């Protein structure tokens, strides 16, 4: 298991290295806002997926234990999934903002 995790970490680092490549015109300053924004949206999306899986599993278990409360559980599930998904969408919007808004501070 440890070897798999080490291999996965090395593979992710090697696949992410083109983010730090030099721009088309050569030289220039390094702006790390964009790679960190991409990393943030990746983490947010992954954790949203885990949260949604946990929510659906818990709702399915609750419906199986108490079939009479299905309507309330389903409403809470859908509301929770909407709120979880909104986090991923907000992270995506922040990434687009970081991508298309020029950095005037440098």
Phi, psi and omega in degrees: 000320180294321179296321179296318180293320178295316178299319179296318179295318179294319179296319179295318179294321179289323179288335181273351184296331177297344177299326184267014181291159182287144180293168185302319183282000182086178174030210177094165179284162178263126178246109184266007180295318183293312177298324179289328176293319177296320178296319180295318180291327176294316179294316181298318180293319179296317179290329175296319178297318177295319179295320179294320178298317179294319180295316180294320179296317179293321179293319178297320178293320180294321178293326179289326181282325183224084183297338181289338183260021184300320184296314180294320180293319179296319178297314179296324179295312182295319178298317178295318179295323177296316180292322178295318181292329179296329177297317179295321179292322176296320178296322177295319177297318178297323178294318177296322178296316179295331182281317190257350177265125183291151180270107182269353183281342186272000000 
